[in-house]
């Protein structure tokens, strides 16, 4: 059996804003009725976090729940625990209409960290990143440049960015270029 490797193998660009690959991350895309009590219960049991509201993410370390759309969640778990998490979801939702798939190896995760991380993301995404519109705990499914991506604001100076593995190098280089272009001064 081959050993799993992350998309960018630990790539880092350090500066006033640091862009770094976060390594392997377990991810399950879960589609179904998000109002269903059993679905909500198993998701919280698997991750240990509360079910998120619209446009939110509740995360604790490598475990979390991210709202993707009215019928879709991204379930985060340590990479080695995804199989067990899927089994728990399947057992709890037997007989229900749902889809749960391991997408861990199809995605890449990058961290954007620094005093003007918000500006780095704002230069690339059509999302309103003003502090009145986006706060820690918020999650957006959107685009970065020309690729599909999602991001979670961890704290005032930290964003976690998720994209398809196939465009990870492009997204990393795009984030690096945005950081390298310097501050705009729009938010601070």
Buried (B, 14 or more C-beta within 10 A) or exposed (E): EEEEEBBBEEBEBEEEBBBBBBBBBBBBBBBBBBEBEBBBEBBBEBBEBEBBEEBBBBBEEBBBBBBBEEEBBBBBBBBEBBEEBBEBBEEBBEEEEBEBEBBBBEBBBBBBBBEBBBBBBBBBBEBEBEEEEBEEBBBBBEBBBEBEBBBBBBEEBBBBBBBBBEBBEBBBBBBBBBBEEEBEEEBE
